[in-house]
Amino acid sequence: MLVTKTKRALTAAAGIAALFGATSAAAEYGLNLTTGVTPISREAYDLHMLILEVCIGIGVVVFGAMFISIIKHRKSRGVQPSQFHESTTVEILWTIIPFLILVGMAIPATKALVAMEDTSNADLSIKVTGYQWRWGYDYVDNGISFISSLATPKDQIYNKAKKDEHYLLEVDKPLVVPVNKKVRLLITANDVIHAWWVPALGMKKDAIPGYINEMWFKVEKAGTYRGQCAELCGKDHGFMPIVVVAKDEADYEKWVAEQKGEAKADEQAAQRTWSRDELMARGEKVYNSSCAACHQANGEGVPGAFPALKGGAVTTGPVAGHISLVLNGKPGTAMAAFANQLSDVELAAVVTYERNAWGNDTGDMVQPSDVKAAR
């Protein structure tokens, strides 16, 4: 019996120690904020801990006074309650002390908020655009642009394969930034409200159509940091991850050169004539990443929500109308405009694929030059 009670006591003590113990234990159990990898995230963490300590101190004083009063002045000891109606001294104290506490908390909080909003003197500016359901990045200073989409295999999503460590937190093209540089983000949206959020960076901003929000961060440690859209934005809200890769300056410059080389290669690719097999292979990839979320992988759509492309009026009708719809979207519907999301090669490939997949077999081939002319 004694051994059993001892074991129970040790188990309880271990649980309490894990719950209220060191910061590492708290972090392991997800009971606290993380310090992040930016000055702002650390400042937010320090402010959080300061306010927590103040709250604990207030709790100790208030509950300590309360329990002491209950124990030492209880009726069973024959204590008679004091009779008074007001005390100027007490009223002054309980006004001044909370006021000083609030001022003491407001000063560091204001300092942190001002720092969060100070986007001046940035080393790099990037425009971030939220789409349903992906992110577009435009490097204002060096002309790099790309779309970042979910890269988690569909077999994992549909439980046909084991989910890996970064399930739904993988993208085909991450946002790449240099370490120890102030990065300014200009955040907006193309369709509905999204929110750009990476916990390790310590900040989150809404992406609102027709409006530009600003935020900044300076990553101090090279690595990969993951986040998600934090605003309910429709059917595939949960499939809109963010991945930020911070590189040393030399590696970052190398990445910039590679991106410019790829952009030049894409320009050259748009000027040549593509074969049917090339267009179909490229078009299938583009369709699965950009269109299948609404129209389904088999092209049958969702009745009442998203029209079928298999045997559809658009995909079997005039080619010009099909290109125009994909380029410009359809106002008042969920059909987004892809003119700013996909290149001429990608648009030509996906239109060709849609017109020849699932038994449509129109035989039509759309070249990048046709898309460029339609723009």
N, C-alpha and C positions, 0 to 999 in steps of 0.2 A: 504493500500500500504506500509506504513511505517512498519507495523507489519510483512508483508511478506518479505520485504527486511531484516529486523532484523533476522527473522528465517533463511533466506538464509545465512546471514553472520555468524550466530552461527553454522549452519551446516558445512559451509566451514571451520570455525575455528576449529571445532571438528575434521574434516577430517585431517587438517594439523597437529593438535596436535597428532592424532593417528599415522600419518605417520612419524613424526619427533620427537615424544616425547620420553618417557622413554624407557629403554631397554625392560621392560616387555611387553609394547605395541608393540614394534618392533618384539619381539619374537612371540607374539600372531599372528601377521599378516605375519610371515615368512619372514621378511625383513632383518634378520641378522643371523649370525652364532650362534650356540648354544655353551655354554661353555663346554659341555660334562662332563665326569666323570673320566678323566685321567689327569695327569700332562701335557702330550703332547697336549691334546685337549684344555686345558686352555691356554697353551703357544701359540698355534696357534690362539686362539681367541684374546688374548692380543696383539699379533703381528698384527693381522688384524685391531684391533681398533686403534693401534698406527699409522699404515700406513694411515688409513682412516682420522685420525685427522690431519696428515701431509698434506694429499691431500686437506682437507677442508681449512687448513691454507694457503696453496699455492693459492687455488682458491680465498679466500677472499682477499689476497694481490694483486694478478694479476687483478682480476675483479674490485677490489676497485680502484686501480690505473687507470685502463682503464676508469671506469665511471667518476671518478673525473676529468680526463683529458678531457673527452668528454664534461662534463658540464661546467667546469671552463675555458676551452680554445676553446670554440666554436666560429665560425666565426661571429655569430650574436652579440657577445660582442666586436668585433673588434680586436680580438687577432691575431697577426701576427705570423706565424709558425717560429720557430728558424731554421737557416740554418747551418747545420754542417754535416760532413761526417763521422767522427769517434771520439770515446772517449775512450782512454785507460783505464780510471777509470771504465767506465760502462762495458767494455769488461772483465776486471778483475773481477768485481763484479758478472756478470752473468755467469762466469766460476767457481769462488770459491764457491759461495753460493749453486748452485746445487750440486757441488762436496761434500760439507759438508753435505748436506741433504741426498745424496745417501749413504755416509759413515755411517751417523747416522742410516739409515734404514738397512744397510747391516749387522751391528754388531749384533743386536738382531735376524735378520733373519738367519744369519750363525749359531748363537748359537742354535736356534730352530732346524735347519736342522741336525746339528751334534748330538743333543740329540735324534732326531727321528731315526737315524741310529745306535745308540749305543745299541746293543743287549747284551752286556757283563753282566756278573754277574746276570744272570736270575735265578729266584727261580724255574721256571717250564718251560719245553720245550714241545711244541706240534707240531706235523707234521700235516699240513692241505693239503689235496689233493682234487682238484676240479674234479668232474666227470660230465658227461652229464646225469642228471642234479641234482646233490646232492653234499654234502661235506663229506669227510672222515676225521676223527680225530684220531690221534695216540698219546697217552700220552707217550712220550719217557721215562720218569722217572719211570713210574709205570705199564707199559704194558697194559693200557686200550686202546681199539680200538673200534670204532663204525662208522656207516654211519648215517648222518643226512639228512632226506628227508622232503619234503613239507608235512604238516599235514592238510592243509585246505581241508575240505570236498569237494568232487567233485560236490555235489549238489549246493554249493555256486559258484563254478567256472562256472557251466553251467546254472546259474541263476534259479535254482530250489528251492533255499532256500535263505533267507536273509543273506547278507554278514555281518560278525561280525567285531569288531573293528580291529582285527589283520589279516584281509583278506590277504592271500598270504604272511604273515609274521609269520607263525606258522610252527614248525618242530616237528617231533616225538621224536628226541633226541637232545637237545641243547648242546652247548659247555659249560661246567661248569668249572669255575675258582675260586680261592680264592681271596678275597679282600686284598688290600695292599700288593700284591705279584707281582714281575715283571715276566710277562708271555711272553716268546719268542715263536713266531710262525715261523715255517719253511714251506713255502708255495710253492706248486708245483701243477701240473695238470696231469691227466692221458690221456687226449684226445686232447682238444683244449684249447685256452687261456680263463681263467676265471679271476675274480678279487674279492678278499675278502674285504668287506667293511662294517663297522659298524660305522655310523656317531658319535655316542656318545663316541666312543673310539678315534676319532680324526685322524685315519689313514686308508689308503687303499693300498693294494699291489696286483699286478698282479700274477696270478697263471699260470705259463708257463710250458708246457711239457718239461721234460729233464733239467729243470733249477730250482734252489731253491732260492727264495727270502726270506728275513728275515724282520720281524717287531716285535715290542714289545708294550705292554701296561701294565699299573698298574691301575686297577679299584679301586677307593677309596670309593665307595658306593655300598652296596649290592643292587641287583635289576636285572631286565631283560632288555636287550638291543638288539635291532633288526636291521638287515641290509639285504643286498641283494648282489648277484653277480652284479658287476658293469662293466662287459665286455660282449658285445654281443657274446653269445656262442652257438647259435643254436635255435632250435625250442622251447624249454621250458626254455629259458633264464629268463623269467619273473616268473618262478616257482621254483626258486633256492634261497630261503631265508636263512638267518643266524640268529641264536638266541644265544646270550651269556647270561648265568645266572651266576652272581657273588654272591658267598656265603661267609658267615663268615667262618673262618678257621675250627671251630669245625664241622659246617654243611658240609663243603667241604670234610673233612676227612671221615665223615659218608657216603657221596656220593661215595667216592673212594672205601670204603669197600663194599658198595652195588654193585658197578660195578664189582668188583673182584668176588663177590659171584655169580653174574649173569653169568660171564664168565665161572666159574667153573661148573655151572649148564648146560650151553650150551655144554661144553665138555662132560659131562655125557649124555646129550640128544643125542649127536652125536654117542654115543656108543651103544644105544639101537635100537631095531627094531620098526619102526613106523607103525601104522595101515594105511590103505588106507584113511579112513575118516580124520585122523590127518594130513596126508600129503596134502590132497586136501584143507582142511581148511587153513592150514599154507601157502600152495602154492598160493592160491587166494590172500591172503594179500600181499605176496611178489610180485606177478605179478602186482597187482594194483599200488604198490609203485615204482617198478623198471622197468616194461616192458610195461605197458599200454600206456605210453606217446607216444611210437612209434607204437606199434602193435595194439593199440586200445583195449578198455575193452572187445570188442566182438571177439578179435583175428583176425579180418579181415584185419588189417594193413592199409597202405596207398599205393595204386597202384603207382608204379614208384619210391617210396621212401622207404617204409618199407614193407617187404613181409608179407603175411598173415600166421598166425600160424594155423588158422582153416583149417584143411585138407592139411596142408603144408607138403612138402617133408621131412623136418627135424623132425617135431613133430609126424609124422606117420612112419618115417623111423627107422633105427637102433638106439637103445638107446644110444650106445657108442658115436655115432656121435653127437647126441643131447647134451649129457653131455659135450663133448669136445668143442662144439661151444659156449655153455653158459659159460664154464670156460675160454676159451681162446679168444673168440671173432672172428671176421673175418677181417683181415687186408684189408684196402682199402675201407671199408664200414662203415656205422654208427653203426654196431654191436660191442658193447664194450665188453671187457673181464670182467667177474664178479667174477673171482677167488679171487680178493682182496677186493671185495665189499660185498660179501655174504658168510655166513658160510656154512659148509657142510650140515647142516640141512635145511637151506633156499634154497640152490641150489637143493637138493634132492626133496624138496617139490614143488618148482616151475617147475621143469622138469616133475614131476609126474602130476602136475595140467595141464600143457600144453598138455600132451599126453592123457589126459582124459576129457578135457573141450571142449565145443562148438561142440560136436558130434564126436570128434576124437576117443574116446572110444577104445584106443589100449589095455587097461587093464594092461599096464605096471606100475610097482611100482619101484621107485628108492629110495634106502635107503642111509643115510649119509655115510655109509661104502663104497658104490659104488662110491660116489663122492670123498671120501678120496683116494681111490685106483686110480681114474682117475687123480688126481693131480700129 
